[in-house]
Each structure stands twice: as C-alpha cells, then as structure tokens.
Amino acid sequence: MKKTITTAVAIIATLAHLAAQNISYGQYMELVLTNNIALTAQRLNIDIAAARTKASKVHNDPSFAITYSNSEDWDKELGYAIEGELSRTFTFGVRKGGIRVAQSEQTETAALLEEYLRNFRADATIAYLEHLKANMRLAIKTENEKNLQQVALNDSIRYTRGDIAKSDWLESRLAAVLAHNNRLAAEAEVKSSAIELGYYMGNLQNAENIKGYGTLDINEPPAPIDSYIERAIDNRADLQAALCRVDVAEATRKFNAAQRRTDLNVKIAAEYNRGARIDGEREPSVTVVKAGVAIPLKLSNLNKGARTADKLLVQQAQQEAENARLLVHSEVMQAYNEYLYAIMQAEAFTPQMVEDINNTVNSKRRAYEAGDISFLDYISTEQRKNEMNDEYVEALFTKALKWVELQRATGCGMSFSTQAIAE
C-alpha cells in the first residue's frame, strides 16, 4: 500500500511538472533574462572591464638589484665588493591616462551590454511570437483534419450504401490523409518552436512540452514618427557605445601623449668594498653610498607619425558616431513604415470575412453531403478557408513582428507595458 501511494505521488509530481510547462510571456522573459547562458557570459564583460579599471590604478614597481664582484686571483685576497641598488622609474601622466582609458572602455562595455540586451530581448520575443503563430496554425490544421475526417467517415458510409461513387469516397479519404499529415507537420513546428524557447530560457529539459499562451493581435496605435526617433536617440545603446568610442579614442590619444613624455629613473645604491690583504695586513673596508637620476633621451618623439595616427583615430571615432546617429534615424524610419503597412495588411482581414468563409464552407459541405455538388467543389472551398486562415495568422504575426522591430529600433526593452501580448 505504501509503495502504491509513493508511486501515485511520483506520478502526480510528474504530471505537475508537465503542467508547469505552460508559460506566459512575462514568465518566459523573466527566465530568459535570468538563466540564458549566452547572456550570463556577456554580463561577465562588465566584471572584466571593472577588473581592468582596477588593474590600471597600480603604480610602477620598483626594481632591486644586488651585485657581487671579486678578484679572479683568490690566493692574493685582493678583496671583494657587494652592491645593492634600488631604482624606480617615474612617469608623468601615464598612470592617470591609463585609468582614464580603462574607465572609458568600462563605460563602452556597459553600453555594448545594453546593445546586446536590446537585440537579445527582441530575438527572444520573436521566438515567443513564432511559438504563438505555430500554435495558431496547429489549431487551424487540427480543425481542418477533424472536419475532413468526419467527411471521409460519412462518405465511407454513403459509399457502402451506394449513395456516392467510389472515386468520391477515395478523394475524401485522401483529403483526410493529407490533412492529417499537415497537422503532424504543424505539431512538429510547435515542438521546434518550444525547444527554441527552452534554449532562450537556458533549460532544454522537457522543452518540447513548453506551451506559451497569448495573442498575436497587437493593437498599439502608432505614435508620430518624431517621438520614436527621439526615443531612439535617447535609448539606443549602440549610439551610446559609438559616443563612448570617441571618449576612448580621445583618452587613448592623451595616454599615448603621456607615454611620449620624458620619464625619470631614480636609483639609490650602497656598495660595500672589502679591503685587500697586502703583506699580511688587510686594508680598511669601505662602504660607498650612491644616488643617481637617469633621464631617457626620447629622440623617437621627433617622428610625428604616432601623434598623427592618434588624431586621425579620434576623427574617425567622431565620424563613426555621427554615422551611428544617422543609422539609428534610418532604422527607425524603416521600422515605422513597415509597421504601418503591416497594420494595414492585418486590418484587411475583417471578422466578417472569417464569418463569411466559415458560412460558405458549411453551406458547401451540406450541399456536398446532400449530393448537390461534387467533392471537388466542396474541398476547393475548404482549402480557400484554410489558406485565408493561414494568411490571417501570418498577417497578425507580421504585424507583431514589425512592432517588435520598431521597439528594437527605438531601443525599448520589450516590457510590453501596453500588454501587446495578452496573457
């Protein structure tokens, strides 16, 4: 009895796990932003950049040297010397310039991560929309299979009674088989899209059973295009990254200029000289203290090539930033126009059209079963209904897709504050 109860509990837990695969868009995106491995790896760039900034703050290390010298003739005891030297090179502005470069690169890294997130959220959202579309197409194919299987079953009975010819029965049976295969293909598409959702969520265990729910019918009216452009200029992380690259280039130019400055090498040394033994007597030992300064003669600064290259790199970064601004403007305009046309295409499918085609198909089916029309007349209408439903789903998906692309172009975070994907 105890074993039976344990087994039942295990079965219930398994069923509960399978049921837990139903997931809304909000739950999906929360798991995506938390568990996706690629995103986690990209976030490490922030820590890496912070570590490099910390590393840039170190000072030059001093150098310590010790030297021992002695006469080659050990028997004469001519004495020996031991010298210890401590030296350090002082640079002027190099450390500060290196810190500025590292900090600019850290800011650019943060902007690049935001840019990665912008595209990542959009791609993950599109994957969810693809899954919703696959489910809608599966519902259409399932209904079509059900209808044609019922027609085939009725035709089998009618053929047995001699009401229809064998060719009509074979045609309806073939149509039911084709509908069955179409439904299987739609099921495979649903499972494939579910596995993709599992990848984005960072867990492929039982991913084929994931079931997203919502609607593709996004009803957000387009705002004036200028508002989208302003939003993009404020939000687009790639534009911010381009501006950061200007700062990096300028900081690098100053850093290289600091490296061309004259360094100062300061050293302090002490030398102990053991006196030589002459005629049995050892001369006094001597300790010598030394201090010195070395100034490199940077004749290489006469070559202006490096300075010219640094100035050109700054100009190049500035031009790339201006081009990034122009590119953002262009992408928003394109995404906006594509969204407007997608809205018009989706609105071409009215609820009345759907009702009319459904009524027509039902009327044709009754006429076929009454023997008034041929099976070809009926099945052609059924096919037109399926094609229209597929086109309607595709139009809804395209509108939702273009809406996402507009959000991507404006740099928004796919938060769906307007609940575009109803849950």
Helices and strands as residue ranges (DSSP letters): H 2-19, E 22-23, H 25-35, H 37-55, E 63-70, G 74-76, E 80-90, H 94-161, H 166-200, G 207-209, E 211-212, H 225-235, H 237-259, E 264-273, E 277-278, E 281-282, E 286-294, G 299-302, H 305-347, H 351-369, H 375-410
